[in-house]
Amino acid sequence: MGLGFIFGVFGVLFLFHAAYSTIQYRGLLKIMEEEFSGPPMNVVLELLLGFVFCVSAALTVPGNFLSIHPDSEENRIVSLPANLDFMIFNHRAKALPLEIDMKLKH
Amino acid sequence: MVSKTEETQLNRLENQVDNGGGGAWDYLCLVRKLKVRRSEKVFKYGLSILNDPKKRSALGPEEWTLYEQVAIAAMDCQCLDVTKDCIKVLQKKFPESKRVGRLNGMLLEAKGSWAEAEKAYSSLLEDNSLDQVIHKRRVAMAKAQGNISKAIELLNKYLEIFMADHDAWRELADIYVSLQMYKQAAFCYEELILSQPTVPLYHLAYADVLYTLGGLENLQTAKKYYASTIDLTGGKNTRALFGICLCTSAIAQVSKGRNKEDKESPELQSLAATALEKDYKQRAADKLGLLTSALRSLKI
C-alpha cells in the first residue's frame, strides 16, 4: 500500500510539473510570437510517465478486487434463506427443552 | 441468497462466539442479514447482550431490532416468558406499532391459541388489508394447524395479488411437493426461475421435480436443468452431478425399446462421473468405493 501511494504522489507531481512546463512554454512562445502547436517532446514524455504512475497507484492502493462471476468459489450460492415469514412454531423441538433457562432481567 | 463466502463467515463467527471469543453482535447482525434460522444461538447470545445494561446501551437504536429478533428466537425455542417480556418492553416503547401487534399475534400462535391469533391478525388486516407479512402469517397458521388445503387456498389468493413474492412461490412449491402434486410444483418452480434465473437452487429443485415426474421429455428437460445448475455453481454442486448421471441412465432405459436417435452423447455422463470421483477423492476418500460401484451400476 505504501509503494502504491508513493507512486500515486509522484504521478500527480509529474502531471502538475508537465502542466506548469506547458504553460511556461506557451508564455515563452507568446513572447517570441510563434504558434503553439503542442508541448515539447520531453513534456509529453513526462505526461505519459505521470499517467502510468497514477493508473498503477489507482489499481494497487484500494486493495484486492472482488470477484464478479456468479459461479466463482466465493460468489456461488450455497443455500437459500430459510423462509422466515412462513415459520411455524409447533415443530418437534417443542419436546426438547432448552438447557439454559434464561430470563430477561429488567 | 447465502453465498459461499457468507456461509464461511457465518460459520467462523459462530465458532468464535461459541468458544467465548466475543463478536456476538456481529453474529446476530449477520444472521439477520442472511435470514437464516439459528434460533437457539440467537436466543442465547441475544439475551446475554440484552441482560447486560452496558452492552445494551452501546447498541443505541438497534436495541429494539435486537428485542424483536430475540422475541422471535425465543418463540422458536418455546421460551414464551422471555417472549412476553420482550414484547412488553417493545410495546412500552412503540405503543401503536403494527410490528408489535404482529409479534403479539405470533406469540398467540406459538402458544397454540389459533382462534385468538386469527382474531388478532384479522383486526390488523382491517387497518391495512394489504399487509404482506400478516397474510403470510395466516398461511403459516393454516399450515401449522395441519389444514394444508386451506393453506394452499390462502397462498394462491395471496399470490394473485402479490405475484412477485419469491418466498411465497417457494413455499407453495414446497407444499405441493409434500402433497406429491408435482405438476403444480413444477409450475411454481418455473415462476421462480423466470423471476430469478441466476439462482442455481431453483434450477436444481425444478430438475428434481421433473425427474420425479418421469417420462422421456421430462427427463431430457431435467437433464438440461441439472446441467444449468452445474454451470451456475461452477461444478461444485454434488447433487446436480448425480442428477446428470441418473438422468442419462434413466433416458437410456426409457428409450431402450424405441429406435435409437442417438442424440445423447455419453460425454456429459462420463464428465459428471469424473467430476464426482474427483470430489469424493478430495472430501470423502473412504466412500469412493461406494461411488464407483453405484456409477458402474448406472451405466448398464
Interface residues (C-beta under 8 A of the other chain):
Chain A: H69 P70 D71 S72 E73 E74 N75 R76 I77 V78 S79 L80 P81 A82 N83 L84 D85 F86 M87 I88 F89 N90 A93 K94 P97 L98 I100 M102 K103 L104 K105 H106
Chain B: M1 V2 S3 K4 T5 E7 L34 K35 V36 R37 E40 F43 K44 L47 S48 L50 N51 I72 M75 D76 C77 Q78 C79 D81 V82 D85 C86 V89 M106 E109 A110 G112 V133 K136 R137 V139 A140 M141 K143 A144 D167 R170 E171 T198 V199 P200 L201 D231 L232 T233 G234 K236
